[in-house]
Amino acid sequence: MITQLKTGKPQAVRAEIEQQVRNTVEQIINDVAREGEQAVRRYSGQFDQWNPPSFRLTPDEIERCVDTLTPQARDDIEFAQAQIRRFAQVQLLSLRDVEIETLPGVVLGHRNIPVNAVGCYVPGGKYPLLASAHMSVVTARVAGVKRIAACAPPYKGELPHAVIAAMALAGADEIYAFGGVQAIAAMALGTQHTEAVDMLVGPGNAYVAEAKRQLYGKVGIDLPAGPTETLVICDDSVDAELVAVDLMGQAEHGPNSPAICVTSSRTLAAALPAAIEAVLARLDTAPIARVAWEDYGEIILCDTRDEMLGEAERLCSEHVQVMTEDPEWFLARMTRYGALFLGSRTNVSFGDKVIGTNHTLPTRGAGRYTGGLWVGKFIKTHTYQQIRTDRAAVEIGQVCSRLCALEHFSGHQEQADIRVRRLGLAG
């Protein structure tokens, strides 16, 4: 039996909040579309108190940001980027162009072509998330994207030096110091001083995620990647403190970040609330994490691991930590999630910062139909076809003509028939 020991905000309340977000985002996008940079500056001043002479950083400004890094900080950034680059390069090898002769004289194929221009959003309102620069810029560079524009909001009224340094070391071609919906709109639509991109990638808060959703179609996006979600699946093989740390370690992302425990351990479930209080007492980010836990946290007690699996599939969370005696059992059976973190030695923070997989992952159930950001997201697969003999053109043309007739497409039929007439006579 499945027992919900703790619940979050009612769905109706969440829906009302989401509608408010949609309305705000729509207004900002419309203003940027009409006014361009003027609207970007107005909203940047309103939300970030930030209005520099130019949002785009000069090479000297970028170099000064890189120079602020300590040798250790630079080494650590380069280490993380090396792990991400290496895994992305291996993923790239799994993609290949193909060509096949399906019939004598009929050649079909596809080519994998990188997107020409990508805008990489790096969040930074609450925390300067330089790891997001690795995940987007490094991966786009490995994919072969020709132009990479990256942006991040100011941090406490100043340039986010470490974030900008990470963007530069990752290989960004253009770096902008602005954030929020106005930055997403500027990169997608273009302004007087920002050239539009073909695709937007990167995580963000609910407003950034909604902006990407509303702009999809005008530009491509990687995936819906809104407020962080974490799910811990656990049994008696771990203790409540470890589970509490891993839940609150992700709840600190924002006050609307769901942190959910699905467990078969009654002992752990009973001990978890007190363990969470003890963990919050030692976190500087407790004011944020506490709100997330109170409003969006859940504890779900199950009798069997099959029930735990069912709940995990229903929830379809972004991050899923499996801390059970046999985590590979879940790996073999789970189909709906952003990324899996298997065993108590592994945790979401490793994936977020350094291990090498990408931390831009689907949220809000999008793991039902898409995986996370990877090198393949930056690559389009385009087909081509060529008929190399008259005989093949006539053979294909005769079948095509009859199929077009069934659909009453006379123009399509004539495209086939003219080739049958000409090439059949020539043959």
N, C-alpha and C positions, 0 to 999 in steps of 0.2 A: 504493500500500500504506500502511496505517496502522500506525505504530509507537509504542507506549507507552514513552516514555523515562523517565518518572518516574510512580510510582503513590503512592496514599495508603494509609490503613489498610484492611485487608481488610474486606469487607462484614459478615462474621460478628462482628467486633469492634465495628463501628458498631451493629449490631443489638442487641448486649448493652448498650451504653451507652444506646441509645434505650429499652430496656425498663426500665432503672433510672430514667430520667427519667419514664417513664409511671407507675411505681409511686409515686414521690415526689409527683408532681403529684396523683394520685388521692387520696392521704392528706391533703394540704393542703386540697383542695376539700371532701372529706368533713368535715373538721374545721370549716371555715368554715361549711358548711351546717348543722352541728349547733350550733356554739357562737357563731356570728356574730362580733361585734367582739372578743370575748375571744380567739378563735383568730387573728384578724388581728393583734392586738397581740403575741401570743406569737411568731408567725412573723416579724413585723417586728423584734422584739427579737433573735430568733435569727439572722436573716440580715443585717439592716441595722443592728443595735444602735440602734434608733430606736423611741421610745415617747413621743411628744409628748402633751400633754393632749387634743388633737383632731387627727385626721389632716386634717380639712378646714380650709383656710386661711380666715382672716377677711379682709374687704376691706382692713383696715389692713395685715395681713401681706402681702397681694398688692401693695398700693401700695408698701410698703417695698422689695419685690423689684424692682419696676419702677424705683424711684428709684435702685437700685444700678447701673443701666446707664449707661455713658458715652454722651454724645451720639452718638458714632460707632457704638457697638454698637446703640443704638436705631435709628439710621438704617439700619444694615445689616439688622437684623431686619425692619424695616418694608419695606425694598426687596424682600427675599426673599418676604415674605408678599404683597406686591403682585403679584409674578410668578405666584405660585401661585394667588392669587385671580383674576387675569385669565384664566389658562388654564382654571380651573374654571368661570368664568362662560361662557366660550366653549363648553365641553363641555355645560353646562346647556342652552344654546340648541339642542343637537342632540336633546334630549328634548322631546317634545310630546304633549299629549293628542290622542286621535283619536276620531272618531265617524263611523259610516257606516250608511246604510240599505241592508242587504244584500238585502232583499226589500221590496216595498211593505208598510209598516207594521211592519217588523222593524228595530230600531235597536240596533247594537252599538257599544261604545266602550271606551276605557280612560282612566284618570286616573293621573298620576304623583304620588304622595303621599310626602313625606319621612317617614323614621322619626321617631318622637316623641322618643326619648331615646337618646343615644349615649354610650358610655364610651370615651374616647381614652387609650390607654396610650402614654406617652412613656418609652422606655428611658433608664436613667441609672446603671446599676450601675458600669460601667467609665468611661463618658464621659457628660457631661450633653448628651444629644442633642436640643437645643432645636429642631433642624430638624424633628423628628417632630411637634412641636406645630403647626408651620405646615401640615404635610401632612394631619393629621387634623382639627384644629379649624377651620382656615380653610375647608377643603373641605366639612366638615359645615355650617358657617355658610352658605356659598354655596348648598348644597342646600336650606336652609330647615329644618334640624333645630331643634326647639323648645327642647330641653334638652341641653346639651353638658357632660358631666362629664369632666374631664381629670385624670390623675394621673401622678406621676413619683416614683421612689424618692429618698431623700436621697442627697446626693453627699458622700462623705468625712465623714459624720456631721452634715451641715448641710443646710438647705434649698437646693435647686438654684436659686439666684436667677435666673439667666438663663433657665432653662427655664420657671420660673413666670411671669416677665415675658413670655416669648413666648406662653404660654398665654393670659395676660390680654389682650395686644395682639391675639391672634388671635380673641378673642371667647368664651372659655370661660365658662360660667355658674357652674360649681363647679370648684374646684381642690383636689386632695388630695395630700398628701405621703406616699405609700406606694407600694411597688412589688412586683414579683415575682408569684408565683402567688396569694399572699394578696390582692393588690390586684385582680387579674383576677377572682377569686372573689367578692370583696366587691362589685364593680360588677355582676357578673352575677347574683348571688343576693340581694344586699341584706343589710345588717346593721342593727343598732339605730341607727346614725348615717349609713348610706350607702344611699340609695334605689337600687333596682335599675334598670338600663337595659335597653333593648330590643336593643341591638347593641353589640358590642365591636370596636374597630378599633385598628390600630397594630402596629408590629413589636416584636420582643423576642428574647430568647435562646431556647434550646431548651425551657426550662421554661415560659416565657410562651406560646410557640407551642403546646405540648402542652396547656396549660391552656385555651386558646381552643378547641382541637380537642375536648377532653373536654366543654366547656360548650356546644358548638354544639348547638342544639336547644332548650336552655333560653333561649338568646339567639342572635341572629344574629351572624355574624362577617364581617369583610371578606374574608379569604382566609388560607390558611396562609402565615405570614410569619415564618420562624424565622431561624436564623443566616445571615448574609450569604453569598451565593455570587457569584463573579465569573468570567467567561470572557472571555479576550482571543483574538480571531481575528486573525491577522496574517500578513503576508508580508514580502518583502524591502523593502517601502516604508518600514518603520520599523526602529528599532534596538532592541537588547536592553535598554538602559537604560530607555527609555520604557515598554516592556512590563513590566519589573520594577517600576517605580514604580507602574504602574496595578494590578498584581497585589498588591503589598504594601500599597498604599494601601487596599485592601479587606480584606486578610487581618488587618489590625490590629483589625478589629471583634471578633474573638474567636478562641480557639484551635481552634475547630471550624468555621472559615469556609473553605470550599473556594475555592482560587484556581487556575484552570486555563488553560493556554496551548495553543491549537490553532494550529499554524503549518505553512506549506508551505516555510518557510525552514530548511534544514539549518544554515546559518551562525548564524541567530538562536537556534535550538534549542540548539546547542552552547554559545553564549555566555551563555545565560540564567541558568544556575545561578550563575556568577560575578557576573553583573550583579545578581542578587538579593542575594547576600552584600554587595556594595558598597552597595546601597540600604539594606539592614538596618543597616549600620554607621552610617548617618546618621539613623535614625529612633528617637525616644524610645520608640516602641511596639514596637520590635524583639522584645522577649521574647514578646509575644503573637503577632505576625505570623510569627515564626520557627516557633513550634509549629504554627500553622495550615498553613504551607507544608510543613513536614516531615511532618505527619500527613495532610493533605488536599490538598496541592498536586499537580498533574499537568502533564506536558509531553507533548503528543501531536503527533507529526510526520506530516503527510499529503503525498501527492504532488500532489494537485489541489485546486482550490477546491470541487469537488463532494464530495470526501472531507471537507473541512473543514465544509461545510454539513451533511453527514450526521452528523458527530460533534457539531456544535452542536445539531442537532435531537435527537439521542440524549440529550445531557446536560441540555437544557432548563434552562439556568441562569437565575438571577434577573437578573443584570446581564450583558449581552453587549456588549463593546466590539469594534467591527469596524474594524480599522486595516489596510486593504488598499488597493490601487490603485483598486478600484471597490467601495466599501462599499454603494452602492445595489443592486448585484447581490444581496447578502445580504438587504437590506431587502425586495426583491421576492419572495424565495423562502422566507425563514424564517417558521415558523408556531408555534414552541414556544420561548418565552422570557418573561422578565418585562418588560424594557425594553431597547431597542437604543440604543447610543451610537455614532454613525457618524462615522468619520474621526478622524485623530490630534489635531485641535483639540478634540475633544469627549472628556469623560471622565466616569466615574461620580460623582466628587466634585461636579461641577457639578450633576448631577441630584439628588444627595443633599441639596444645600444650598440651591440658589438659582435654577436655570434656569427652574423653573415647572411641570415635570411632577412627578408624585407619586413619592416614593421608597419607599412601602410597596408591595412587589412580591411576587409568588408565588415560593416556594422549593420545594425538594424535588420538582421535577417538576410542580408545580401549574400551571405555565404551559401545560400541555397542555390545560387546561379553563377557566382563568380568567386575566383580565388583572389589573393592579394596582388599587390603591385609586384611585377617581376619584369625581367628584360623583354619578355614577349609582349607586354602591354604597349611597349613603344614601337612595335613592329606590326605593319599591316601585311597581310597575305593577299596578294593580287594574282588572279588567274590570267592565263592567256591561252589562245588556241590558234591553230594553223592547219589548214588543209593543203597538202602538198601535191596532190595528184588530181587530175580531172575525174578519174574513176571514183575516188573517194568523195569528191564534191557531189557527183551525181547520186551516189548511193545515199549519202546523208540527206541530200536535197529532196529525194523522192519521199523519204520517210517524213521529213519536216513538212513537206507540202501537204501530205495527208493529215498530219496532226493539226496543222493550221486550219485546215478545212473543218475539222471537228470543232474547233473553237470559233469558227466564223471570222478569222483574222485574214482578210483578203490581202492586205498589204504585206503581212508577214509571209503569206503563201507565195506572193509574187516574187519576194526576195529569193525564195527557194527555186521557184519555177524558172526564173530567167537563167539561173545557172544550170539547171537541168537541160533547158533548151539549148543553150549555147555550148556547154561543155559536152553534152551528150552527142550533139552533132559533130563537134570537133573530134570526139573519141571515135 
